[in-house]
Amino acid sequence: MSSTLLSPLDGRASLDTAEVAEVTGYTQKTIRKYARLGLIPGAYQPFGKRGGWRFKRAPFQKWWEKMGK
């Protein structure tokens, strides 16, 4: 896991699909699929069904830590 992406010092409240893919090691396609299926807590589409995915930092980080990663 890249600690720089999840550093509390960067102050961002959410991550995009590419950042989550980098942290997890999964492809962006897999991240989008998991988000669509509701498997990643804090995933949302701010611009509706045709928009990109965003991931709320705190729920994502808790989920990823719970996964043992």
N, C-alpha and C positions, 0 to 999 in steps of 0.2 A: 504494500500500500504506500502510496506517495504521501508522506506526511506534510509536504508543502501545500498540497491541494486542500487538506483538511486542517490547516493551521488556523487556530482561532484568531490569529493576528490579521488575516486578510479581510475579515469583516463581512464577507459576503454571506447572505442568508440562504442562497441556493447555488446549485451546481447544474451545469448543462450535461447533455448526454455524453459528449466527448470526455469531459472531466470524470464522470462516473465510470466510463469505460476504462479510462486510464488507471483509476484507483483500483477497480475490481479485477482488471485483466480480461474482462469479457469484451466482446465486440460491441460496437454501437447498436448493431441490429439486435443483438441479444438483450441489451439494456432496454431498448424500445419495446421489445416483446414482453419482457418481465414487467415493465411499467404498465403496459396495456392490460396485462393479466392481473395487475394489482399486487404483484409479488414484492415490489420495492416500496416501503413506506415513504410517504412524503412526496411521491411522484405526482405531478400535475401538468396540465397543458394550459398555460396562461392565455393562449389565443384560440382555444377550442380544439376540436378533434383533428383539424388539419395542421395545427401548429406543432412546434417542437416540444419536447419534454423538458421540464425543469424538476429538480429534486431538492426539497427542503433539506438543508444541511444537517440539522440536529436529528431528525428521524432517520435519514439515510445513514449517518455515522453510527447511531445506536444499532441499527439493523446490521450494518457491516461488522461491527465489533461483536455482536451476538452470533454472527456467522462464524466467528473464530478467526477472522482475517486481520 
